[in-house]
Amino acid sequence: MVLKNNLEKSLKDFETRIRELEQSNEGLRSQFKYLEEKIKEREEESKDKQETINNLEEKIVEISV
């Protein structure tokens, strides 16, 4: 009987831990998605800045000639 009670308690503990891990996993997925979006935004900003730099360099070359 004691063994059965211990096994039932262990099973409940495992089920609780699984639920906790699933919730944590959802939180991590959400954070990962947020970070992916931020990376994309930064990449776009970098592209825009690089285009601006390239345009300015072209204008400088045109003025120099």
N, C-alpha and C positions, 0 to 999 in steps of 0.2 A: 504493500500500500504506500509506504514511504517513497519507494522507487517510482511508483506511478505518479505521485504528487510532484516529485522532483522533476520527472520528465515533462509533466504538464506545465510546470513553472518554467522550465527551460524552453519549451516550445513557445509559450507566451512571450518570454523574453526575446527569443529569436524573431518572432513575428513583429514585436514592437521595434526591435533594432532594424529590421528590414524596412518598415514604414519610415523610420527616421532617415535611413540611408536613401530611400526613394525621394523623400522631401529634399534632402541635401542635394541629391543629384539634379532635381528640378531647378533648385537655386543656382547650381553651378552652370547648368545649361543656359539659364537666363543671363547670368553674368557673361558667359562666353559669347552669347549672341550680341549682347550690348557691346562687348569689346570688339567683335568683328565689325559692327556698324561704325564704331569710332575709328577703327583702322581704315575703313573705306572712306570715311569723311576726311581723314588726314591725308590719304593718298590723293583724293580729289583736290584738296587744298594745295598739296605739293605740286600737282600737275598744273594747276592754275598759276601758282607762283613761278614755276619753271617757264610756262608760256609767256608770262609777263617779262621775265628776265630775257628770254630769247627775243621778244619783240623790241625791248629796249636796246639790246645788243645790235640788232639789225638797224635800228634808227641811228645808233652811234656810228655804225659803219657807213651808213648812207650820208650822214653829216660830214664824216671825215673825208669822204671821197670828193 
